[in-house]
């Protein structure tokens, strides 16, 4: 069977415009029209809220990427925690009570980056609900 001829009198449909891939993000800053930049900004706001709330409750934090916890350091350095937590596609932020050495484990949250942004908090222990309350409310507010 022969295929029908394409009507050459009609102009081909133009593809929908895509958001630019932000290779220049670090040099020029986020672009509001870029889906990647918007997602990264949402993830960053939520992670900052987690860290700020944990530190305001007097907790120490460690960041790990799964199996190898040997490099994890107890810290209250906000910038370091955020930088390490966002350095990979997945990370754990573990919370510890700042008591007599060694610090006592309090709980953790598991972060997965690269989805929609607002869903960066993938899992957490029930003890950490008080720490994550503000971040979960922010995620709900930022979700579509």
C-alpha positions in Angstrom: 0.0 0.0 0.0 1.3 3.4 -0.9 1.6 6.2 1.7 -0.3 9.4 0.9 1.8 12.3 -0.3 2.7 15.0 2.1 0.9 18.2 1.4 3.8 20.6 0.6 1.5 23.6 0.6 1.3 23.5 4.4 4.1 24.8 6.5 5.6 22.3 8.9 4.5 22.7 12.5 7.0 24.5 14.5 8.3 22.7 17.6 7.4 24.0 21.0 10.1 26.3 22.4 12.3 24.6 24.9 13.7 26.2 28.0 17.4 26.9 27.4 19.9 24.5 28.9 21.7 26.6 31.4 25.3 25.9 30.8 26.0 29.6 31.7 24.2 29.4 35.0 27.4 29.7 37.1 28.6 32.7 35.1 25.4 34.6 34.7 23.2 33.4 37.5 19.8 31.6 37.3 17.5 32.3 34.4 13.8 32.5 35.5 12.6 31.0 32.2 14.8 28.0 32.5 13.2 24.9 34.0 16.5 23.6 35.3 17.3 26.9 37.1 13.8 27.0 38.6 14.2 23.4 39.9 17.6 24.1 41.3 16.4 27.2 43.1 13.5 25.3 44.7 15.8 22.5 45.8 18.2 25.0 47.2 15.5 26.8 49.2 14.2 23.6 50.7 17.7 22.3 51.6 18.6 25.7 53.2 15.4 25.6 55.2 16.3 22.1 56.5 19.8 23.2 57.5 18.6 26.4 59.1 15.9 24.7 61.1 18.3 21.9 62.3 21.0 24.4 63.3 18.4 26.6 65.1 17.4 23.6 67.2 21.1 23.1 68.2 21.7 20.0 66.2 24.9 19.0 64.5 24.8 17.7 60.9 26.7 15.3 58.8 26.3 14.7 55.1 26.8 11.3 53.5 26.1 9.7 50.2 25.1 6.2 51.3 27.6 3.5 52.1 30.8 5.4 52.9 30.2 7.5 56.0 33.9 7.6 56.9 34.3 11.1 55.5 31.3 12.6 57.2 32.1 15.3 59.7 30.0 16.7 62.5 29.5 20.4 61.7 27.4 23.5 62.3 28.9 25.2 59.2 25.8 26.1 57.2 27.5 26.7 53.9 29.5 23.4 54.1 26.4 21.4 54.9 24.5 22.9 52.0 27.4 22.5 49.6 28.0 18.8 50.5 24.3 17.9 50.6 23.8 19.3 47.0 27.0 17.9 45.6 25.5 14.6 44.4 22.2 13.3 43.0 21.3 11.7 46.4 22.5 12.5 49.9 21.6 11.9 53.5 21.7 14.7 56.1 22.1 13.1 59.5 21.2 15.1 62.6 23.0 14.6 65.9 22.3 16.0 69.4 25.3 18.2 70.4 25.9 16.4 73.7 28.9 14.8 75.3 31.2 13.3 72.7 30.4 11.5 70.5 27.2 13.4 69.5 24.1 11.3 69.8 22.2 10.3 66.6 18.9 12.1 66.4 17.6 11.2 62.9 18.1 11.7 59.2 16.5 12.8 55.9 17.3 11.4 52.5 17.4 13.9 49.6 17.0 13.1 45.9 17.8 15.8 43.5 16.8 16.3 39.9 13.1 15.5 39.9 10.6 18.4 40.3 12.5 20.3 42.9 9.7 20.6 45.5 10.0 16.8 46.1 13.7 16.8 47.1 12.9 15.4 50.5 12.5 11.7 49.6 12.4 10.1 53.1 13.1 10.8 56.7 12.9 9.4 60.2 9.8 10.2 62.3 12.0 11.9 64.9 13.0 14.5 62.4 9.5 15.8 61.7 10.1 18.7 64.1 13.3 19.6 62.1 11.6 19.2 58.7 8.3 20.8 59.5 9.2 24.1 57.9 10.9 22.5 54.9 7.9 20.2 54.3 5.5 23.2 54.5 7.8 25.1 52.0 7.8 22.1 49.7 4.0 22.0 49.8 3.8 25.7 49.1 6.2 25.3 46.1 4.5 22.3 44.6 2.3 22.7 41.6 
